[in-house]
Amino acid sequence: MRVLIAEDDLTSRLMLQAALRKWGYDVCAVADGDAAWAAMQGQDAPQLLLLDWVMPGRDGLTLCRDLRQQARPLPLHIIMLTARGARGDIIQGLESGADDYIAKPYDSDELRARTQVGQRILELQAAAAEEQRLHGVLEMAGAVCHELNQPLQYVLGYAELLLQDIHPSDPLYRRLAGIKDGIDRVAALTRKVMTVTRYRAKDYMDGQGTIVDLEAASRDQGR
Protein backbone atom coordinates (compact mmCIF):
# COMPACT_ATOMS: atom_id res chain seq x y z
CA MET A 1 0.00 0.00 0.00
CA ARG A 2 1.21 3.51 -0.85
CA VAL A 3 1.69 5.95 2.03
CA LEU A 4 2.16 9.71 1.81
CA ILE A 5 4.38 11.39 4.40
CA ALA A 6 4.14 15.19 4.64
CA GLU A 7 6.75 16.38 7.14
CA ASP A 8 8.89 19.51 6.85
CA ASP A 9 11.58 18.34 9.30
CA LEU A 10 14.16 16.43 7.25
CA THR A 11 15.29 14.12 10.06
CA SER A 12 11.75 13.18 11.03
CA ARG A 13 10.78 12.68 7.39
CA LEU A 14 13.74 10.37 6.71
CA MET A 15 13.07 8.35 9.87
CA LEU A 16 9.41 7.93 8.98
CA GLN A 17 10.28 6.99 5.44
CA ALA A 18 12.82 4.37 6.55
CA ALA A 19 10.43 2.85 9.11
CA LEU A 20 7.49 2.59 6.72
CA ARG A 21 9.59 1.07 3.97
CA LYS A 22 10.92 -1.46 6.46
CA TRP A 23 7.29 -2.37 7.26
CA GLY A 24 6.58 -3.01 3.59
CA TYR A 25 4.91 0.23 2.49
CA ASP A 26 5.49 2.10 -0.75
CA VAL A 27 6.36 5.58 0.50
CA CYS A 28 5.95 9.01 -1.08
CA ALA A 29 7.59 11.67 1.14
CA VAL A 30 7.24 15.44 0.71
CA ALA A 31 8.34 18.47 2.74
CA ASP A 32 5.27 20.72 2.70
CA GLY A 33 1.51 20.78 2.39
CA ASP A 34 1.42 22.11 -1.18
CA ALA A 35 3.67 19.31 -2.39
CA ALA A 36 1.42 16.84 -0.54
CA TRP A 37 -1.65 18.29 -2.27
CA ALA A 38 0.06 17.94 -5.66
CA ALA A 39 1.01 14.32 -4.89
CA MET A 40 -2.65 13.55 -4.12
CA GLN A 41 -3.85 14.67 -7.55
CA GLY A 42 -2.39 11.74 -9.49
CA GLN A 43 -4.22 8.57 -10.46
CA ASP A 44 -1.97 6.51 -8.17
CA ALA A 45 -2.39 8.85 -5.19
CA PRO A 46 -1.76 7.18 -1.79
CA GLN A 47 -4.74 6.31 0.38
CA LEU A 48 -2.89 6.25 3.71
CA LEU A 49 -1.51 9.64 4.78
CA LEU A 50 0.77 10.74 7.64
CA LEU A 51 0.56 14.53 7.90
CA ASP A 52 2.48 16.93 10.09
CA TRP A 53 0.29 19.65 11.57
CA VAL A 54 2.70 22.60 11.16
CA MET A 55 4.50 22.80 7.81
CA PRO A 56 5.01 25.30 4.98
CA GLY A 57 2.28 25.87 2.42
CA ARG A 58 -0.92 24.16 3.45
CA ASP A 59 -0.68 23.07 7.06
CA GLY A 60 -1.98 19.67 8.11
CA LEU A 61 -5.45 20.92 9.06
CA THR A 62 -5.92 22.83 5.81
CA LEU A 63 -4.70 19.87 3.79
CA CYS A 64 -7.15 17.59 5.61
CA ARG A 65 -10.07 19.91 4.89
CA ASP A 66 -9.12 20.35 1.25
CA LEU A 67 -8.78 16.60 0.69
CA ARG A 68 -12.08 15.84 2.39
CA GLN A 69 -13.88 18.40 0.22
CA GLN A 70 -12.45 16.92 -2.96
CA ALA A 71 -14.35 14.19 -4.78
CA ARG A 72 -12.06 11.18 -4.81
CA PRO A 73 -12.42 7.73 -6.39
CA LEU A 74 -10.99 5.94 -3.34
CA PRO A 75 -11.30 6.59 0.42
CA LEU A 76 -8.47 8.05 2.47
CA HIS A 77 -7.18 7.31 5.95
CA ILE A 78 -5.40 10.33 7.43
CA ILE A 79 -3.17 10.19 10.51
CA MET A 80 -2.12 13.54 11.97
CA LEU A 81 1.38 13.73 13.49
CA THR A 82 1.99 16.67 15.78
CA ALA A 83 3.55 17.82 19.04
CA ARG A 84 0.18 19.33 19.98
CA GLY A 85 -1.36 16.82 22.32
CA ALA A 86 -3.94 18.89 24.18
CA ARG A 87 -7.54 17.67 24.11
CA GLY A 88 -8.66 20.71 22.15
CA ASP A 89 -5.95 20.13 19.53
CA ILE A 90 -6.99 16.51 19.12
CA ILE A 91 -10.62 17.52 18.64
CA GLN A 92 -9.63 20.20 16.14
CA GLY A 93 -7.55 17.72 14.16
CA LEU A 94 -10.32 15.14 14.03
CA GLU A 95 -12.93 17.74 13.08
CA SER A 96 -10.73 18.88 10.21
CA GLY A 97 -10.92 15.41 8.67
CA ALA A 98 -8.17 13.36 10.30
CA ASP A 99 -9.03 9.74 11.12
CA ASP A 100 -6.36 9.30 13.76
CA TYR A 101 -3.96 11.40 15.81
CA ILE A 102 -0.47 10.61 17.09
CA ALA A 103 1.30 13.07 19.38
CA LYS A 104 5.05 13.61 18.98
CA PRO A 105 7.35 12.16 20.12
CA TYR A 106 5.62 8.95 19.07
CA ASP A 107 6.54 5.36 19.81
CA SER A 108 7.60 3.31 16.79
CA ASP A 109 5.44 0.36 17.78
CA GLU A 110 2.39 2.59 18.21
CA LEU A 111 2.99 4.20 14.83
CA ARG A 112 3.27 0.80 13.18
CA ALA A 113 0.09 -0.41 14.87
CA ARG A 114 -1.89 2.67 13.84
CA THR A 115 -0.74 2.49 10.23
CA GLN A 116 -1.72 -1.18 10.15
CA VAL A 117 -5.15 -0.29 11.52
CA GLY A 118 -5.49 2.35 8.81
CA GLN A 119 -4.53 -0.17 6.15
CA ARG A 120 -7.06 -2.71 7.44
CA ILE A 121 -9.81 -0.08 7.43
CA LEU A 122 -9.03 0.86 3.83
CA GLU A 123 -8.98 -2.80 2.79
CA LEU A 124 -12.36 -3.41 4.45
CA GLN A 125 -13.80 -0.33 2.75
CA ALA A 126 -12.52 -1.57 -0.61
CA ALA A 127 -14.02 -5.03 -0.06
CA ALA A 128 -17.38 -3.53 0.95
CA ALA A 129 -17.40 -1.25 -2.10
CA GLU A 130 -16.65 -4.19 -4.42
CA GLU A 131 -19.40 -6.29 -2.86
CA GLN A 132 -21.87 -3.42 -3.22
CA ARG A 133 -20.87 -2.97 -6.87
CA LEU A 134 -21.39 -6.65 -7.62
CA HIS A 135 -24.74 -6.58 -5.79
CA GLY A 136 -25.80 -3.80 -8.13
CA VAL A 137 -24.68 -5.80 -11.16
CA LEU A 138 -26.58 -8.83 -9.90
CA GLU A 139 -29.76 -6.81 -9.36
CA MET A 140 -29.50 -5.39 -12.88
CA ALA A 141 -28.96 -8.88 -14.29
CA GLY A 142 -32.04 -10.10 -12.43
CA ALA A 143 -34.14 -7.32 -13.93
CA VAL A 144 -32.89 -8.11 -17.43
CA CYS A 145 -33.61 -11.81 -16.95
CA HIS A 146 -37.11 -11.00 -15.76
CA GLU A 147 -37.76 -9.08 -18.98
CA LEU A 148 -36.26 -11.89 -21.08
CA ASN A 149 -38.24 -14.66 -19.44
CA GLN A 150 -41.57 -13.97 -21.19
CA PRO A 151 -40.24 -13.89 -24.79
CA LEU A 152 -38.13 -16.98 -24.04
CA GLN A 153 -41.20 -18.87 -22.87
CA TYR A 154 -43.06 -17.70 -25.98
CA VAL A 155 -40.32 -19.05 -28.30
CA LEU A 156 -40.03 -22.25 -26.28
CA GLY A 157 -43.77 -22.89 -26.56
CA TYR A 158 -43.71 -22.53 -30.33
CA ALA A 159 -40.67 -24.78 -30.59
CA GLU A 160 -42.51 -27.49 -28.68
CA LEU A 161 -45.56 -27.14 -30.96
CA LEU A 162 -43.39 -27.41 -34.07
CA LEU A 163 -41.70 -30.53 -32.72
CA GLN A 164 -45.08 -32.17 -32.33
CA ASP A 165 -45.79 -31.62 -36.04
CA ILE A 166 -42.45 -32.98 -37.30
CA HIS A 167 -41.52 -36.65 -37.42
CA PRO A 168 -38.35 -37.52 -35.50
CA SER A 169 -36.82 -38.90 -38.70
CA ASP A 170 -37.07 -35.52 -40.39
CA PRO A 171 -33.64 -33.71 -40.46
CA LEU A 172 -35.39 -30.55 -39.30
CA TYR A 173 -36.46 -32.32 -36.12
CA ARG A 174 -32.87 -32.58 -34.83
CA ARG A 175 -32.17 -28.95 -35.64
CA LEU A 176 -35.35 -27.79 -34.00
CA ALA A 177 -34.67 -29.99 -30.96
CA GLY A 178 -31.24 -28.38 -30.66
CA ILE A 179 -32.82 -24.93 -30.75
CA LYS A 180 -35.31 -25.95 -28.08
CA ASP A 181 -32.51 -27.35 -25.91
CA GLY A 182 -30.60 -24.07 -26.17
CA ILE A 183 -33.70 -22.07 -25.25
CA ASP A 184 -34.27 -24.40 -22.28
CA ARG A 185 -30.74 -23.73 -21.01
CA VAL A 186 -31.11 -19.96 -21.39
CA ALA A 187 -34.48 -20.03 -19.64
CA ALA A 188 -33.03 -22.10 -16.78
CA LEU A 189 -30.18 -19.59 -16.42
CA THR A 190 -32.57 -16.62 -16.29
CA ARG A 191 -34.67 -18.36 -13.64
CA LYS A 192 -31.54 -19.06 -11.60
CA VAL A 193 -30.39 -15.43 -11.79
CA MET A 194 -33.83 -14.21 -10.67
CA THR A 195 -33.70 -16.40 -7.55
CA VAL A 196 -30.29 -15.16 -6.40
CA THR A 197 -30.48 -12.67 -3.53
CA ARG A 198 -27.22 -13.44 -1.72
CA TYR A 199 -23.79 -12.45 -2.92
CA ARG A 200 -21.30 -15.20 -3.70
CA ALA A 201 -18.28 -14.65 -5.93
CA LYS A 202 -15.48 -16.65 -7.49
CA ASP A 203 -12.24 -15.87 -9.28
CA TYR A 204 -11.92 -16.24 -13.01
CA MET A 205 -9.09 -15.91 -15.55
CA ASP A 206 -6.56 -17.28 -13.04
CA GLY A 207 -7.46 -14.77 -10.35
CA GLN A 208 -7.41 -11.70 -12.59
CA GLY A 209 -11.02 -10.87 -11.80
CA THR A 210 -14.14 -11.76 -9.83
CA ILE A 211 -17.58 -12.85 -11.06
CA VAL A 212 -20.79 -13.83 -9.34
CA ASP A 213 -20.90 -17.56 -8.59
CA LEU A 214 -24.45 -18.40 -9.65
CA GLU A 215 -24.23 -22.04 -8.58
CA ALA A 216 -23.09 -21.21 -5.04
CA ALA A 217 -25.47 -18.29 -4.73
CA SER A 218 -28.42 -20.41 -5.86
CA ARG A 219 -27.50 -23.22 -3.44
CA ASP A 220 -27.59 -20.68 -0.60
CA GLN A 221 -31.25 -19.93 -1.18
CA GLY A 222 -32.53 -22.89 0.83
CA ARG A 223 -30.24 -22.34 3.80
VEXZA-39468 format. One record per atom (N, C-alpha, C, CB): z, y, x. Coordinates in steps of 0.1 Angstrom, whole numbers, plus 5000, padded with zeros to 4 digits. Glycine has a CB too. Example, Ala and Ser with C-alpha at 12.3 -4.5 7.8 and 13.67 -1.06 7.14 Angstrom:
<atoms>
507849435132;507849555123;507849675132;509049555113;507149785128;507149895137;507950005129;505749945141;
</atoms>
This chain:
<atoms>
500049885008;500050005000;500050125009;501250004990;499250235005;499250355012;500350445008;497850425009;500950515019;502050605017;501750735023;503350545023;502050845016;501850975022;503251025026;501251075011;503251075039;504451145044;504051295046;504951085057;504851385039;504651525041;505951575047;504351595028;505951605060;507151645067;506751735079;507951515073;507351855079;506951955089;507551935103;507252095084;508651865103;509351835116;508651725123;510851805114;508151745135;507351645142;508051525145;506751705155;509351535149;510151415153;510351335141;511451455159;510851395130;511051325117;509851255112;511651415107;508751325113;507451275108;507051145116;506351375108;507151155129;506751045137;507650925135;506751085152;508950945133;509950835131;509650775117;511350895131;509350855107;509050795094;507750715095;508850905084;506750775102;505450705103;505650565110;504550795110;506450565121;506650445128;507350335120;507350465141;508350385112;509150285104;508350225093;510350365098;507550315086;506750265075;505650175079;506150385067;505050205091;504050115096;504649975100;503350175108;505849985106;506549855109;506749775097;507849895116;507049835085;507349765073;506049725065;508149855064;504849755071;503649705066;502849805057;503949585058;503249925057;502550025049;501450095057;503550135044;500350135049;499250215055;499650365053;497950185048;499950435064;500550565064;499550675066;501650575074;499650775057;498950905059;500051015061;497950945047;500151075073;501151175076;500651315078;501951125088;501251405071;500751545072;501951635075;499951595060;501751765079;502751855083;503151965073;502451915096;502451975062;502752075053;502252035039;502152215057;502752115029;502452085015;500952095011;503252165006;500252195017;498852215014;498052105019;498352345020;498352055031;497651935037;497951815028;498051915051;499151805023;499551685014;498651695001;501051685011;498551814996;497751834983;496351794986;497851984979;495751834997;494351795001;494251645002;493951865014;495251585008;495151435010;495251364997;496251395019;495751424987;495951364974;494751374965;497151414966;493651444970;492451474961;491451364964;491951604964;491551284973;490551174976;490651064967;490651134990;489650974966;489550864958;490650754962;488250804958;490950754975;491850654980;493250724983;491350594993;493550814974;494850894976;496050794975;494951004966;497050814983;498250724982;498950734969;499250754994;499650634965;500450634953;501950654955;500250504945;502350614967;503750624971;503850744981;504350494978;504750844977;504850964985;506250994990;504351084977;506451035002;507651075008;507551225011;508150995020;508151315004;507951455006;509251525010;507451514993;509051605021;510151695025;510251815015;509951755039;511451865012;511651975003;511052105009;513151984999;511552135021;511252265027;510152245038;512452335033;508952295035;507852285045;506852395042;507152145044;506052425052;505052535050;504052505039;504252555063;503352615034;502452595023;503252555010;501452485026;502752465002;503552424991;504752354996;502652324982;505952384990;507152314993;507152184985;508452394991;508152104987;508151974980;508251984965;509351894985;509052074960;509152094946;507752144940;510252194942;507152234946;505852284941;504852174941;505352404949;504852104952;503851994953;504051884942;503951924967;505351854939;505651764928;505151814915;507151744927;505351934912;504951994899;503451994898;505452134898;502752034909;501352034909;500651904907;500752104922;501251804914;500751664912;500951604898;501351574923;502151634893;502451584879;501551654868;503951614876;501151774871;500251844861;498851804862;500351994863;498451734873;497051694875;496851564869;496751694891;495651554862;495251424856;494851334868;494051444846;495451214868;495251124879;494950984874;496451114889;494050914881;493650774876;494750674878;492450724883;495650694887;496750594890;498050674890;496450524904;499150604887;500450664887;500950684901;501450574880;501950774902;502550804915;504050774915;502350954919;504550744927;506050734928;506350824940;506450584931;507150934936;507451034946;508951034950;507151174940;509251024963;510551024968;510751154976;510850894977;511751234972;512051354979;513051334990;512551464969;512651385002;513551375014;514051515017;512851315026;515351535017;515851675020;517251665024;515651755008;517651775031;519051785035;519951845024;519251885048;519251885013;520051935002;520551824993;519152034993;521851804994;522351684986;523251724975;523051604996;523351854972;524251894961;523651844947;524352044960;524551824938;524151774925;523051854918;525351764915;523251984919;522152074913;520852054920;522652214914;520852034933;519552014940;518951884936;519852014956;519751784934;519151654930;518551664916;520251544930;519251734907;518651754894;517351834894;519751824885;517351944902;516152024904;515051944909;516452144913;515251854919;514251774924;513651674914;514751704936;514551614907;514051514897;513351584885;515251434891;513851704882;513151774871;511751824875;513951894866;511551844888;510251894893;509251784893;510451954906;509651654891;508751544891;508951434901;507351594893;510051444909;510351344918;510951224911;511351394929;510651104916;511150974910;512450934916;510150864911;512650974929;513850934936;514151044946;513550794944;515351034952;515851144960;516751084971;516651244952;516351114984;517151064995;517551185004;516350965004;518851195005;519451315013;519451285028;520851345008;518951375036;519051365050;520451395056;518051465057;520851325066;520151225073;520251095066;520751205088;519151025065;519150905056;519250775065;517850895048;519750675059;519850545065;518550465065;521050455059;518150405076;516850335076;516750225066;516550275090;517850155064;517850045054;517650095040;519049955056;518350205037;518250265024;516850315021;519250385022;516250375031;514850425030;513950305027;514450505043;514050205035;513250085033;513450025019;513549975043;514650015014;514949965001;514350054990;516449944999;514450184991;513850274981;512350274981;514450414983;511750264993;510250254993;509850124987;509750265007;510550014989;510149884983;510349894968;511049774989;511349954963;511549974949;510350054943;512850044945;510050164950;508850244945;507550154945;508650354954;507350074955;506249984955;506249894943;506149914968;507349824940;507449734929;507249804916;508849664929;507749924914;507449994902;505950024900;508250134902;505350064911;503850094910;503149964907;503350154923;503549854913;502849724910;503049674896;503349614920;504249694890;504549664876;503649754867;505949674873;503549884870;502749974862;501349934862;502950114867;500849894874;499449844875;499149724867;499049824889;500149624867;499949504860;500049524845;501149404864;500949614840;501049654826;499749724821;502249744824;499149804830;497949874826;496749784825;497649984836;496749684834;495649584834;495749494821;495649494846;496949454818;497149374806;496849454793;498649324805;497149584793;496849664781;495349674780;497449804782;494649694791;493149704791;492549584786;492649734805;493049464791;492449334786;492749314771;492949224795;493949354767;494249344753;493249424744;495649394750;492849544749;491949624742;490549554742;491749764748;490149494753;488849424753;488949304744;488549374767;490049234743;490149124734;490049164720;491449044737;490749274716;490649324702;489249364698;491649444701;488549424708;487149464705;486349344703;486649554716;486549244712;485749114710;486049044697;486049024722;487249054693;487648994680;486949064668;489149004677;486849194669;486149274659;484649244658;486349424661;484049224670;482649194671;482349054665;482149204686;483248964669;483048824664;483248814649;484148734670;484148894643;484248904629;482948944622;485449004625;482349044628;481049094622;479948994624;480649234629;480048914635;478948814637;479148694629;478948774652;480348664624;480648534618;479748514605;482048534614;479648624597;478848604584;477348574587;478948734576;476648654595;475248614598;475148474604;474548724606;476048434613;476048304619;476148194608;477148294629;477048214599;477148114588;475948114579;478448154580;475248224577;474048234569;472948154576;473648384567;472748174589;471748104597;472047954597;471648154611;473347914599;473747784600;473447704587;475247774603;473747774575;473447714562;472047684560;473947804551;471147774564;469747754563;469247644572;468947874566;469847634584;469447524593;469847394587;470147544607;470947384581;471347254575;470447214563;472847264570;470047314555;469047294544;467747244550;468847414536;467247304560;465947264566;466047124572;465547364577;467147084578;467346954583;467246844572;468646934591;467746884560;467746784549;466246764544;468546844538;465346854547;464046844542;463046784552;463546974538;463546754565;462746704575;463246564579;462746804588;462246474581;462646344585;463046334599;461446244582;464046254603;464546254617;463446214627;465646154618;462446154622;461346114632;460446234635;460545994626;460546334627;459646454629;460146524642;459746544617;459146564651;459546634664;460346764661;458346664672;460046824649;460746954646;462246924643;460047014634;462546804639;463946774635;464846794648;464046624630;464346734659;465246744671;465346894676;464546664683;464346964675;464447104678;465347184669;463047174678;465147154656;466047224646;467547184648;465547194632;467747054651;469047004653;469747074666;469046854655;468847094676;469347164688;469747314684;468347164699;468947374676;469247514672;470647514664;468147574663;470747414655;471947414647;473147384656;471847304636;473047294666;474147274675;474547394683;473747154685;473547474687;473847594694;474547694685;472647664699;474147704673;474747794663;476247754660;474047804650;476447614659;477747564657;478647604669;477747414656;478247594681;479047634693;479347784693;478347594706;478347864689;478648004689;479648044678;477348084687;479447974666;480448004655;481847954659;479947924643;481947844666;483247794670;483947894680;483147654676;483147944689;483648044698;484148174691;482548084709;483348224682;483748344674;485048314667;482648394665;485148194661;486448164653;487548164663;486248034646;487348104675;488448094685;488848234689;488048014697;487948324692;488248464696;489048534685;486948544699;488648514673;489348584662;490848534660;488548564649;491148414665;492548364663;493448404675;492448214661;492848454685;493648484697;494348624695;492748494710;495748614696;496548734695;497348754708;497348734683;497548654716;498348664728;497448664740;499248544729;497948734750;497148754762;497348644772;497448894769;496348584776;496348484787;495148514795;496448334782;495248504808;494148534817;493948434828;494248674823;492848434834;492548334845;491648404855;491948204840;491648364867;490748414878;489348354876;491348394892;488348434880;487048384881;486348434893;486248414868;485248374897;484548414909;485448414921;483848554907;486148294923;487048274934;488048384936;486148264947;488648424925;489748524925;489248674926;490548494937;487948694925;487448834926;487648914913;485948834930;488048844902;488248914890;489148834880;486948944883;489348894869;490248824859;489548834845;491648894858;489548724838;488948724824;490048654815;487648644824;489848684802;490748624792;490448474792;490448684778;491548394792;491448244791;491548214776;492548184799;490448194770;490348164755;491048034752;488948164750;490847934760;491447804758;492947814758;491047694768;493547874768;495047884769;495547974758;495447934783;494848084755;495348174745;495248114731;494448304745;494248034729;494147964716;495247854714;492847904714;495547784726;496647684725;497947744722;496647604738;498147874726;499447934724;499747974709;499548064732;498647964701;498848014687;499947934680;497548004680;499947804682;500847714675;502247704680;500347574674;502547784691;503847774698;504747884693;503647774713;
</atoms>
